[in-house]
Amino acid sequence: MELEIVTIGDELLLGFTIDTNAAHLGRELAALGVRIVRRTTCGDDADSIKAAVRDALERTGAVITTGGLGPTADDMTKPAIASIFGQGMRMDDEILAALRARWLKRFGHELPASNEQQAMVPEGCTILPNRHGSAPGIRLEDAQGRWVIMLPGVPREMRGMLADTVIPALRDRLPTNGPVIRSKTLRTANIAESALADRLGELARGVNGLSLAYLPGSDGVDLRLTSWELEAREANRTLDDAAAQLRAKVGRFVYGESDDDLAALMLAECAARNATVAVAESCTGGMLGMRLTAVPGSSRTVLGGTIAYANAVKTRELGVSAEVIDAHGAVSEPVARAMATGVRLRFGSTIGLGITGIAGPDGGTPDKPVGTVWVAIDNDGEVHAVRAVLPGDRHEIRWRAAQLALDRLRKAFLREQDAEGWTARG
């Protein structure tokens, strides 16, 4: 089955809201074996909605929309799409009664007149119940079998209705043992996209007939394998075999799969080793600590940290010698090492992580350009340090520095001493 997605809303076009709905629909429907052939975003005006949905129907005959089902004047999805099917609008008494009861129960007052619009539905439609909000979903189909499913734009409501109603209905239309679209992702850190391609050699363009995509981001480069035509069991087997071939080439840089978070993985590894962690951060300003403490259960492993932005704080709180700072500069290997050891001793942890760098946009020099970062790890007295020149803007450099620290911890656990990364190291 092929279909198109149309997401509706001026806020999406203006960039004020990120279109997470289309991404979620793509993942969930692909896992079902449905191929999304096009995604379109349009504004809230009726003409734009009609044009986007009409064109999509002509191409595939199957469309899912999100957005524009609310009570305000810019919610034009239902009448616009109804007109494509030659249908008028009617008031649905059951929906209206449910809305009135919902308002009395939740808010203790009568349903506002503007919200009555949510009970207006296209004639001849099928109502899709919404257990997660007030706006019901709508399904319209014509005599040629072309159909549109309209879902709310609120992500929580859309995801709930997709799972409750849409996926079961689509599953009934698909062959039992038909082809599925399955993906497997390997997450890498501390290696550039071009370096990955060089290491993969002949596998760089695909493995076992599977497509291979390179997805660079602030965490690193994800390698995503996708099977498009195989049935579920064969797809899983082929993906596993292909992933094993990739690992044989670049496994030392692979830290996880799918949505694995390196901070969570390192906390789990620390817990398995009965290790505790403390962090000393300069340029990252607490970002590493934030990432670690965002993981549930991190309090069992993370003891604390120090944001030592000023040199005086590095000296007073972490015991970094002022003479060392004067001799080598705040962004240097000796200072990073002293920060890691200082924070470990101060908090009594088994592991200390130290980060110092130049996040920009200014402050760089020919010897230490913007993006220069030193990361040090003191693992129970054994200290390692590494220098990187990280790309990106200020936020990206800081995030990548925190990711670098986590990856160096991973490599310290593996007893790996390599120093390869995004750019030259010294």
C-alpha positions in Angstrom: 0.0 0.0 0.0 1.1 3.5 -0.9 -0.2 6.7 0.7 0.6 10.3 1.2 0.7 12.5 4.4 -0.6 16.1 4.4 0.2 18.0 7.6 -1.8 21.2 8.0 -1.0 24.4 9.9 0.5 27.9 9.3 2.6 27.3 12.4 4.4 24.4 10.6 5.1 26.6 7.6 6.4 29.4 9.7 8.7 27.1 11.7 7.2 27.8 15.1 6.1 24.2 15.4 8.2 21.2 14.4 6.3 18.7 12.4 6.7 15.6 14.6 3.4 14.2 13.4 4.7 13.3 9.9 7.8 11.7 11.3 5.8 9.6 13.7 3.4 8.6 11.0 6.3 7.6 8.7 7.9 5.3 11.3 4.7 3.6 12.4 3.3 3.1 8.9 6.5 1.9 7.5 6.7 -0.8 10.2 3.3 -1.9 9.1 4.4 -2.2 5.5 2.8 1.0 4.2 5.1 3.1 1.9 4.8 6.8 2.4 5.6 8.2 -1.1 5.2 11.9 -0.3 4.8 14.3 2.6 3.2 17.7 2.1 2.7 20.6 4.5 0.2 23.3 3.7 -1.3 26.4 5.5 -4.7 26.7 7.2 -6.6 28.2 4.2 -9.2 26.1 2.5 -7.8 26.4 -1.0 -4.3 25.2 0.1 -5.8 22.2 1.9 -8.0 21.3 -1.1 -5.1 21.5 -3.5 -2.8 19.4 -1.4 -5.3 16.7 -0.6 -6.8 16.6 -4.1 -3.3 16.2 -5.7 -2.4 13.5 -3.3 -5.6 11.6 -3.9 -4.9 11.7 -7.7 -1.5 10.2 -7.1 -2.1 7.4 -4.6 -5.8 7.4 -3.7 -4.9 7.2 0.0 -4.2 10.2 2.3 -3.8 10.8 6.0 -4.0 14.4 7.2 -3.2 15.9 10.6 -4.3 19.3 11.9 -7.2 21.7 11.4 -9.9 19.9 13.3 -10.2 22.3 16.2 -12.8 24.9 17.1 -11.2 28.1 15.8 -11.8 29.9 12.5 -8.6 28.6 11.0 -9.6 25.0 11.4 -10.8 24.4 7.8 -9.7 20.8 7.1 -13.1 19.1 7.3 -15.1 21.4 5.0 -12.2 21.7 2.6 -11.8 18.0 2.2 -15.6 17.4 2.2 -15.9 19.6 -0.9 -13.4 17.4 -2.7 -15.8 14.5 -2.2 -18.8 16.6 -3.1 -20.2 16.4 0.5 -21.7 19.1 2.6 -21.4 19.5 6.4 -23.8 18.4 9.1 -24.1 18.7 12.9 -23.5 15.3 14.6 -25.8 15.2 17.7 -23.8 12.4 19.3 -20.5 14.2 19.1 -22.1 17.4 20.3 -23.6 15.7 23.3 -20.3 14.1 24.1 -18.5 17.4 23.9 -21.0 19.0 26.2 -20.6 16.2 28.7 -16.8 16.4 28.5 -16.9 20.2 29.2 -19.1 19.9 32.2 -17.1 17.1 33.7 -13.6 18.6 33.0 -14.3 22.4 33.3 -17.5 22.7 35.2 -19.3 24.9 32.7 -21.2 24.7 29.4 -19.6 24.0 26.1 -18.4 27.3 24.4 -20.3 28.1 21.2 -17.1 28.1 19.3 -16.4 24.4 20.2 -19.7 23.3 18.7 -17.8 23.5 15.4 -16.0 20.3 16.4 -19.3 18.4 16.1 -19.7 19.5 12.4 -18.7 16.6 10.2 -18.9 15.8 6.4 -22.0 14.1 5.2 -21.4 10.4 4.5 -18.2 10.2 6.7 -17.2 7.6 9.2 -16.4 9.0 12.7 -13.2 7.9 14.3 -13.4 8.1 18.1 -10.8 10.1 20.0 -10.2 8.9 23.5 -7.3 11.4 23.9 -9.0 14.7 23.2 -12.1 16.5 22.0 -11.8 16.5 18.2 -12.9 13.2 16.6 -11.2 11.9 13.5 -12.9 11.6 10.2 -12.8 9.1 7.3 -14.1 9.8 3.8 -14.1 7.4 0.9 -15.6 7.7 -2.6 -17.0 5.2 -5.0 -13.5 4.6 -6.6 -12.1 3.5 -3.3 -10.1 6.7 -2.7 -10.0 7.7 0.9 -8.8 10.3 3.3 -8.4 10.0 7.1 -8.3 13.2 9.0 -6.6 13.2 12.4 -6.1 16.0 15.0 -2.9 17.9 14.9 -2.1 17.7 18.7 0.7 15.0 18.7 -0.6 13.2 21.8 -4.1 12.9 20.3 -2.8 12.0 16.8 -0.5 9.2 18.1 -3.3 7.8 20.3 -5.8 7.7 17.5 -3.3 6.2 15.1 -2.6 3.3 17.4 -6.3 2.9 18.5 -8.0 3.1 15.1 -5.9 3.8 12.0 -3.2 1.1 12.2 -5.7 -1.7 13.0 -7.9 -0.6 10.0 -4.9 -0.5 7.7 -3.6 -3.8 8.9 -6.9 -5.4 7.8 -6.3 -4.1 4.3 -2.8 -5.5 4.0 -1.9 -9.1 3.0 -1.1 -11.3 6.0 2.5 -12.2 4.9 3.1 -9.3 2.6 6.3 -7.2 2.4 7.1 -4.9 5.2 9.3 -1.8 5.4 11.8 -2.4 8.2 14.9 -0.4 9.3 17.8 -1.1 11.6 20.0 1.7 12.8 23.6 1.6 14.1 24.7 4.7 16.1 28.3 5.8 15.8 30.3 8.5 17.5 33.6 10.2 17.1 34.0 9.5 13.4 33.1 11.6 10.3 30.6 10.5 7.6 33.4 10.4 5.0 35.6 8.3 7.2 32.8 5.9 7.8 32.3 5.5 4.0 36.0 4.9 3.5 36.1 2.2 6.2 32.9 0.5 4.8 34.4 0.2 1.3 32.1 -1.9 -0.9 29.4 -1.8 1.7 29.1 1.9 1.6 26.3 1.9 -0.9 24.3 -0.9 0.6 24.4 -4.4 2.1 22.6 -7.5 0.9 20.3 -5.5 -1.3 19.4 -3.2 1.5 19.7 0.6 1.2 22.1 2.3 3.5 21.6 5.9 4.6 24.1 8.1 6.5 22.4 10.4 9.0 24.9 12.9 10.5 23.9 14.8 13.6 25.3 16.3 16.8 25.4 12.8 18.4 27.4 11.4 15.5 26.5 9.6 12.3 23.7 7.0 12.3 23.9 4.2 9.7 20.4 3.2 8.8 19.7 0.0 6.8 16.3 -0.4 5.2 14.5 -3.4 3.8 11.6 -2.4 1.4 10.3 -5.6 -0.2 10.8 -8.6 2.2 8.3 -10.2 4.5 8.8 -9.6 8.2 10.9 -12.6 9.2 13.2 -12.4 6.2 13.6 -8.7 6.6 14.6 -9.1 10.2 17.1 -11.8 9.3 18.6 -9.8 6.4 18.9 -6.6 8.5 20.6 -8.5 11.4 23.1 -10.0 8.9 23.8 -6.7 7.2 24.3 -4.9 10.6 26.8 -7.6 11.6 28.8 -6.9 8.4 28.8 -3.1 9.2 29.9 -3.8 12.7 32.8 -5.9 11.4 34.0 -2.8 9.5 33.3 0.0 12.0 32.2 -1.7 15.2 34.7 0.2 17.3 32.8 3.4 16.6 29.3 1.9 17.1 27.9 2.6 20.5 24.3 1.5 20.1 21.3 0.9 17.9 17.9 2.6 17.1 17.2 5.3 19.7 20.0 4.4 22.1 21.3 7.3 24.1 25.0 7.2 24.9 24.4 8.8 28.4 22.0 6.1 29.3 24.2 3.4 28.1 27.2 4.7 30.0 25.2 5.0 33.2 24.1 1.4 32.8 27.8 0.4 32.3 28.8 2.4 35.4 26.1 0.7 37.4 27.2 -2.7 36.3 30.8 -1.8 37.4 29.6 -0.2 40.7 31.2 3.0 39.5 30.1 6.5 40.3 30.6 9.7 38.3 31.2 13.4 38.9 31.6 16.0 36.1 33.7 19.2 35.8 32.5 21.4 32.9 33.7 24.6 31.5 32.5 25.3 27.9 29.6 22.8 28.1 28.2 24.7 31.1 26.4 21.7 32.7 25.3 20.1 29.5 27.0 16.8 30.3 25.5 16.7 33.8 22.1 17.5 32.3 22.3 14.6 29.9 23.4 12.2 32.6 20.7 13.3 35.1 18.0 13.2 32.5 18.2 9.4 32.6 15.9 7.9 35.2 17.8 6.3 38.0 20.9 8.4 37.4 21.0 9.4 41.1 22.5 5.9 41.9 25.5 6.7 39.8 25.9 10.5 39.3 27.2 12.1 42.5 27.4 15.7 41.3 29.3 18.2 39.3 31.0 21.6 39.0 30.5 24.3 36.3 34.0 25.8 36.4 33.6 28.5 33.8 36.0 31.0 35.3 39.7 30.2 35.8 39.4 31.2 39.5 36.6 28.6 39.9 38.7 25.9 38.3 41.4 26.7 40.9 39.2 27.2 44.0 36.7 24.4 43.4 38.7 21.8 41.5 42.3 22.4 42.7 43.6 23.3 39.2 46.9 25.0 39.7 46.9 28.7 38.6 50.4 28.2 37.4 49.2 25.4 35.1 46.5 27.6 33.7 48.9 30.5 33.1 51.5 28.2 31.4 49.1 26.2 29.2 45.9 28.2 29.0 42.4 27.1 30.3 41.8 25.1 27.1 44.6 22.6 27.4 45.4 19.0 28.2 46.9 19.7 31.7 43.9 21.7 32.7 41.4 19.1 31.5 43.3 16.4 33.3 43.4 18.4 36.5 39.7 19.1 36.2 38.8 15.4 35.9 41.0 14.5 38.9 39.8 17.4 40.9 36.1 16.7 40.5 36.7 13.0 41.2 38.5 13.8 44.5 36.0 16.5 45.5 32.9 14.3 45.2 34.5 11.0 46.1 33.5 9.3 42.8 35.3 6.6 41.1 35.2 8.5 37.7 35.8 12.1 37.0 35.0 13.7 33.7 36.5 17.1 32.7 35.7 19.3 29.7 37.3 22.6 28.7 37.0 24.2 25.3 36.2 27.2 23.0 32.5 27.0 22.0 32.6 30.3 20.1 31.6 32.2 18.1 34.7 34.2 19.2 37.6 33.4 21.4 39.5 31.3 19.0 43.2 31.6 18.0 45.3 30.1 15.2 46.6 27.5 17.7 43.2 26.9 19.3 40.4 27.7 16.9 36.8 27.8 17.8 35.6 24.3 18.4 38.8 23.2 20.2 37.9 21.0 23.1 39.9 18.9 25.6 38.2 16.0 27.4 39.8 14.1 30.2 38.6 11.0 32.1 40.0 10.1 35.5 39.0 6.4 36.1 40.0 5.7 39.6 43.3 7.4 39.2 44.0 6.4 35.6 43.7 9.6 33.5 43.2 9.8 29.8 42.7 13.0 27.7 41.9 13.8 24.1 41.7 16.9 22.0 39.2 17.5 19.3 38.3 20.4 17.0 34.5 20.1 16.7 32.4 21.6 13.9 29.1 23.6 14.2 27.7 26.6 16.0 28.0 27.2 19.7 25.2 24.8 20.7 26.4 22.1 18.4 30.0 22.3 19.7 28.9 22.1 23.3 26.6 19.2 22.6 29.3 17.4 20.6 31.8 18.0 23.4 29.4 16.3 25.9 29.0 13.4 23.5 32.7 13.2 23.0 33.2 12.9 26.8 30.6 10.1 27.0 32.2 8.3 24.0 35.7 8.6 25.6 34.3 7.0 28.8 33.0 4.2 26.6 36.4 3.7 25.1 38.1 3.9 28.5 35.9 1.0 29.6 36.9 -0.9 26.4 40.6 0.0 27.1 40.7 1.5 23.6 43.3 4.2 23.2 42.6 5.5 19.7 42.3 9.2 19.0 40.5 9.4 15.7 37.5 11.7 15.3 35.9 14.5 13.4 39.1 16.4 12.8 42.8 16.3 13.7 43.8 15.7 17.3 46.9 16.4 19.1 
